[in-house]
């Protein structure tokens, strides 16, 4: 695998770009890990398709599709240890699936019935709720990293972001603090080509996003974001550097957003219909590698897809049969301890006809 370099312009790549050259691919991870990486990608794709359908039926709110970015999200999240911290964005549904949050909980959030925190131990939260404001999660991740240094904890914080987030002040502040304080933090940028309707070349004049790391004295690397194995390896390497005192890394995973920014967006207004033809589907690349290395068959593929559909359908049924959260839950997880203002606000909650809040 290519070593990291602060000004690396070549993409770190393990899988070939096309299935026709797959016999050139080196084997870089165990068969067990490879199968898990692929099966989780399939699960994420089927979940994504179902979520879009649910939105069209009015059963969930606005949804940010992730098709085309499954390899980036899953490769990065699977590289984390269970005790590492993860700060996903609003498009990182596959990260939550990889981190082990129940599918039903992800759907509950999209329905407005949960916040990803309720099903985790409040005293040991490791995967944080999604962040809608752009880049605001980055300083939080650095803060966790700095705290880990102070406490001597052997953990790393990874924050996910999009290419548009690099235009926000929070991005610069976070990377500057991470560099100065040698925080064990990984910034994982999914460069999917567009910040809503703004193409990358209008987002920054830098030749690459990874080279922005130079300004902050941290490591930078570009990786093929549609190559799940390369992403997994690059993130693992960055995590180990951070864990061993090597400081932060900015990773630019070059990928492509195949769908709209959200289900309320029309990408045909700002990009050509055939633009995505230049990008091979990340699932197809992984499957081609499986076929050439472990003898993956059509029967194997069908079994994986059937299991994924069953899991997604069961999760939808579970989420839709659960009751709405109590109004008091809006106060949960806001402060470490009860705030006096919250006590007054709880008392002002209206009573329903049945006598409950």
C-alpha positions, 0 to 999 in steps of 0.5 A: 500500500502507498505510504501517506504523504502530506502532499500526496496527489496520487490516490491510495488504491488497492482494488483495480478501477475496473473489474477487468483488471481485478487479477492485479489486486493484492490481498491486503486483509483477511477473508473474514474482514473482506466478507464483512466489508462487502456484506455491510455495503450490500446492507447499506445499499438496500437500506438506502433504497428503502429509505428513499422509498419510505420518504416518497411514501411520506413515512420518513422525513427528508433523507440524504442518500448515500449511494456511491459512498458506501465503501468510504463510510464502511471502510472508515467506520470498520477500521475503528475500535469499539472504544474509539469515538466516531462523529458522523454527518447527516449522510453517514447512515452506513457508519451507524450500521457499521458501528452496530447501532440497530437498523430500527434506531436509524429509521426511528431517527429519520421518523423523528422518534430518536436521536441515536443516543437513546440506545447507547450507554449515556455514560460511555457514548462513542458514536455521536448523533448526526450533525446537521450544521456543517463542520460543527462536529470537528472541534468536538472530535478534537476536544475528545482527542485532546481529552484522551491525551490529558487522561492518557486514554488509548483512543482516537476520535474520527470525524467525518465531513464532506468537501463543503465543510472545508469552507467552514471556519470550524474546519480550520479551527479544528485542524489548527487545534489538532495540529498544535495540541497533537490531538489523536484525531482523524478527519475523514473527508468524503469528497463526493464532488459536490457541496449540494450544487457547488462542484469541488472546483468552486469549493476550493482552489487547492489542487487537493483537499488532503494538501490542506493538512500542510497548513496545520502541520498534520498528515494528509492523504488521498484515497480512492473512496470507492475502494473499501479495502484501501479506505479501511487500510488508510484509516487504520494506518491513520488511527495507529499513527494517532494512537502512537503519538503521531497526531492528526491526519486529514484523509480525503476519500475521493468518491462520487455522490450518485444521487441527489444531495437530499430527497428535496434536491434535483441534481439534474439542474447542476450536473450532467445526467451521464456524469456518473458514468465515469465512476464504477460502483463501489459494490461492483468493485468489491464483488469482482474482487471477491469473485477472483479471490474467494470464488464468490458466486451468484448464489452467495450474492443472492443469499447476502441480499436476501438477508439484508432485505429481511433485516431492513424490512424487520427494522422498518416494522420495529421502528413503525410499531414503537411509540413516540418518545415522551416529550420529557426526552428532549431534555436528555443528553443535553447536559451532564447534570440536570440544569435548573432551567430544565426543571422549570421547563418540564413543569410547563409541558402540557398535559394530555387528556389522559393525564400524561405529559 
